[in-house]
Amino acid sequence: MSAVRTMWRSAGLRWAMLAIIALLVAMDLYQVSFVPGHIDTARVGTLGEWFAALATVGTIAIAALTLRGDRIKQSEAEHQQRLESAGAIYCWLERRLIRPGLADMVLVTENKTDVPAYTWRMTMEGHSAQAMSDQYGPLLPGQQAIVLKGFSESAGPGDGGPLPRVDLYFQSWLGSELHRRFDGSLEEVPADE
């Protein structure tokens, strides 16, 4: 039964079955049979006419499928473009000497959209603490530096190892949650996460 369901899901098979049913109904209406010697070519046409009709139907079907494929590609490209424009928010960590003798960990964000990101959270590799919009407010358009509380270290010559990688999760103006990974790639977060 599942094989029948799988075959029925194929659009090509559904169109073929519809064509066969239409052919059988038309044959019954015109009282045509495929038994040799009983085909009246004046009623049903010659073999060449049948090939021409099938070629016309095939050409129209191919054109329709090509148009549908082009529209799907165009829709996917538009969605990706909207996603990229809505997700034009980037972040990285820096060490800055804000207080004498202490290097503060600073989250630098750059929001290239025209809309603030009101709901966001940042995770750091190797740290359980998260920076969130509840603590630091929205990510406004433009660049801003957020001094992370509780991430200070003594500043001396040669101090400080590599900075942890950061991932940014934020609600876009499209209404979907986006994930800007540490490597700069952008992905949409599924709704169930």
C-alpha positions in Angstrom: 0.0 0.0 0.0 2.8 2.4 0.8 4.3 1.8 -2.7 0.9 2.9 -4.2 1.0 6.1 -2.0 4.5 6.9 -3.0 3.7 6.4 -6.7 0.6 8.6 -6.4 2.6 11.4 -4.9 4.5 11.7 -8.1 3.0 14.5 -10.2 4.1 12.8 -13.5 2.3 9.6 -12.6 -0.9 11.5 -11.7 -0.8 13.3 -15.0 -0.2 10.0 -16.9 -3.1 8.3 -15.1 -5.3 11.2 -15.9 -4.3 11.1 -19.6 -5.0 7.3 -19.7 -8.4 7.8 -18.1 -9.3 10.6 -20.5 -8.2 8.4 -23.5 -10.3 5.5 -22.4 -13.3 7.7 -21.9 -12.8 9.3 -25.3 -12.5 5.9 -26.9 -15.7 4.8 -25.3 -17.5 8.0 -26.4 -16.3 7.6 -30.0 -16.8 3.8 -29.9 -13.2 3.1 -30.9 -11.4 -0.1 -30.3 -7.8 -1.0 -30.8 -8.6 -4.4 -32.2 -6.8 -4.6 -35.6 -9.1 -4.0 -38.5 -11.6 -2.1 -36.4 -9.9 1.3 -36.2 -11.7 3.9 -38.2 -9.0 6.5 -39.1 -11.7 9.0 -40.2 -13.0 9.1 -36.6 -9.8 8.9 -34.6 -7.2 10.3 -37.0 -4.1 8.9 -38.5 -1.0 7.7 -36.6 0.8 10.9 -37.7 -1.9 13.1 -36.2 -1.7 11.2 -32.9 2.1 11.7 -32.8 1.7 15.4 -33.5 -0.9 15.7 -30.8 1.3 13.8 -28.3 4.3 16.0 -29.2 2.2 19.2 -28.6 1.0 17.9 -25.3 4.5 16.9 -24.3 5.9 20.3 -25.3 3.3 22.1 -23.2 4.0 19.8 -20.2 7.7 20.4 -20.5 7.2 24.2 -20.7 4.9 24.1 -17.7 7.4 22.1 -15.6 10.3 24.3 -16.7 8.3 27.4 -15.7 7.4 25.8 -12.3 11.0 25.0 -11.7 12.1 28.5 -12.5 9.5 30.0 -10.2 10.6 27.7 -7.3 14.3 28.7 -7.9 13.3 32.4 -8.0 11.2 32.0 -4.8 14.2 30.3 -3.0 16.6 33.0 -4.1 14.2 35.8 -2.9 13.8 34.0 0.5 17.6 33.7 0.8 18.0 37.4 -0.1 15.4 38.4 2.5 17.1 36.1 5.1 20.5 37.7 4.4 19.2 41.2 4.6 17.3 40.4 7.8 20.3 38.6 9.3 22.9 41.3 8.6 23.9 41.4 12.3 27.4 40.3 13.2 29.3 40.1 16.5 32.8 39.3 17.8 34.8 39.6 21.0 37.6 42.0 21.8 39.8 42.8 24.8 39.8 46.4 25.6 41.5 48.4 28.3 38.6 50.3 29.7 39.7 50.4 33.4 43.4 50.8 34.4 45.1 47.4 34.7 42.1 45.4 33.6 41.3 44.1 30.2 37.5 43.8 29.8 35.9 41.4 27.4 33.8 43.4 25.0 31.1 42.1 22.7 31.2 44.2 19.5 28.0 44.0 17.5 27.3 45.4 14.1 23.7 45.7 13.0 23.6 46.5 9.3 19.8 46.4 9.2 17.5 49.4 9.8 15.7 47.6 12.6 16.9 46.9 16.1 17.1 43.3 17.2 15.1 43.3 20.5 15.5 39.7 21.3 18.9 38.1 21.2 21.4 36.0 23.0 25.1 35.3 22.6 26.9 32.1 23.6 30.6 31.8 24.1 32.6 28.6 23.5 33.8 27.2 26.8 31.6 29.4 29.0 28.1 28.6 30.3 27.3 32.3 30.8 25.3 34.0 28.0 24.8 37.6 27.2 21.2 38.4 26.5 18.9 41.2 25.5 17.4 41.1 28.9 20.7 42.2 30.4 22.1 44.5 27.8 19.1 45.8 25.8 18.5 45.6 22.0 21.1 45.5 19.3 20.6 48.9 17.6 21.5 49.6 14.0 25.1 50.4 13.6 28.1 49.3 15.7 28.0 49.1 19.4 30.4 47.7 22.1 28.9 45.9 25.1 31.2 45.4 28.1 30.4 41.9 29.3 30.0 41.8 33.1 32.2 39.3 35.0 34.7 38.8 32.2 37.6 41.0 33.3 41.2 39.9 33.5 44.5 41.5 34.5 46.2 43.3 31.6 49.9 42.8 31.3 52.3 42.4 28.5 51.6 39.2 26.6 48.5 38.5 28.6 45.4 37.0 27.1 45.1 33.9 25.0 42.8 33.4 22.1 39.3 34.8 22.5 36.4 32.3 22.7 34.3 31.8 19.7 30.8 33.5 19.9 27.5 32.5 18.4 24.6 35.0 18.1 21.0 34.0 18.1 18.5 36.7 17.4 14.9 37.4 16.3 14.9 39.0 12.8 12.4 41.4 11.5 11.0 38.5 9.4 9.9 37.0 12.7 12.2 34.0 12.5 15.0 33.2 14.8 18.4 33.3 13.1 21.8 31.9 14.2 24.9 33.8 13.2 27.7 31.3 13.7 31.3 32.2 14.8 32.5 31.6 11.3 30.1 34.2 9.9 27.6 31.8 8.3 23.9 32.4 8.9 21.2 29.8 9.4 17.5 29.8 10.3 16.8 28.1 13.6 13.9 25.6 13.3 10.8 26.6 15.3 11.0 23.5 17.6 14.4 24.3 19.1 
